[in-house]
Amino acid sequence: ADLADLGRPLPQLQDAPISETLDVATAMGWLYVVEGSKLGAAILYKLAGKLGLDEHCGARHLAGHPDGRARHWRAFTAVLDGLQLDEAAEARVTAGAVAAFACMNGHLDQVYA
């Protein structure tokens, strides 16, 4: 919707390399990146506001969670911290986070190539 607000087409991106049989630990790594990026989005949201964009037009993807960014982040990390993960599962969390960052960087490279 944000791109449509700005009169821009959706970019044609390669699919994210996510398996249909994604395990919980790897998924939590991906979610760590997604949820963490919402904290940084607060800065971008303020800058977007200077351009006249907001949660209703052009900056929906940057808007905070209705419960608040910090509260939402704490709820996520509480779930992550509560998981009983062995060393191999912890490595999969890390690998999931690294894969999520690599995927986002790949998408940015495609969009801004």
Buried (B, 14 or more C-beta within 10 A) or exposed (E): EBEEEEEEEEEEEEEEEBEEEBEBBBBBBBBBBEBBBBEEBEEBBEEBEEEEBBBEBBBBBBBBBEEEBEEBBEEBEEEBEEEEBEEEBBBBBBBBBEBBBEBBEBBEEEEEE
